[in-house]
Amino acid sequence: MSDNRNAAPQAPKQNPEKDPEDWPTGDEPMTGPQRSYLKTLCQEANESFDDNLTKAEASKRIDELQERTGRGKNRQAGGSSSSRQ
């Protein structure tokens, strides 16, 4: 049996992001944080805000608008990603 006490610590595994279409609760109404952030993004992008989106639809819309407004996940200085489930 090998002794792992001197082994280098391993980085924690990251959870892969699920496609919003695969979320078990994706058809529920968007969350409060999604609503708030989506309103902000819509204002910045001069887009209309749809208050009737589901969680999955809101997540996709947030991703789209983040890219358009420069708030995307790949922003150099960090920043917030969409409100995933």
N, C-alpha and C positions, 0 to 999 in steps of 0.2 A: 504494500500500500504506500502511496507517495505522500509526502508531507507538504501541504500547501501553505504552511504558515509564512514562508518566505516568498510566495508567489506575488507578483505585482497585482495590485487591485485592478479589477476590470471596471470599465465605465458602465454606468447603469444603462440598461436597454431602453431605447426610446419606443414609445408606442406609435406604431404607424398610424397615420391619419386615415380614417375611413372616408369613403366617398359619402357625402351627405345623403345620397339616394339609398345608401345601405344602413342608415341610422334607424334603429327600431322606433325612435320617437320623432323621426324627421317630419312626419305629417302633422305634428302638434303645432300650435301657434308659436311664432317666434318668441324668444325669451325677452325679458325686460332689457338686459344689456345689449342684445342684438338690436332691438328696436332703437335704443338710444344711439348706438354707434352708427347704425344704418341711416338714421335721420341726419346725423352729422355729415356722413359721407355724401348723402344725397344733396345736402346744402352746398358742400364744397364742389361737387361735380355739376351743380345746376341741373339736377335730375329730380323727377317727382318721387315722392316717398309713398310706397304701398304698404299700408298698415295691416293688410290681410295675408301676408306671406307666412308660410310655414317655417319651421326651424331650418329645414334643408334649403328651401328657396332663399331664405334670408342669408344663410351662410354663403351660398353661391353668389348672391347679389353683392354681399360685402366683399368677397374676393374680387369680383369684377371692378367694383368702385375703388378698392384699394389700389389696384393697378392704375386706374385712370387718375387718381388723385396723388399718387406718389407715396401712399401709405402702405404699400404692399409689404409682404413678409420679407422680401429680399432687400429692404431698405438698408443702407449702409450703417446708419446710427442705431439700428435696432428698430423697435416699434412693436406695435401690437399686431398679432395676426387675428384673423376672424374669430368670432366667438363660436368655437366648435362645441359640440355636445359634450 
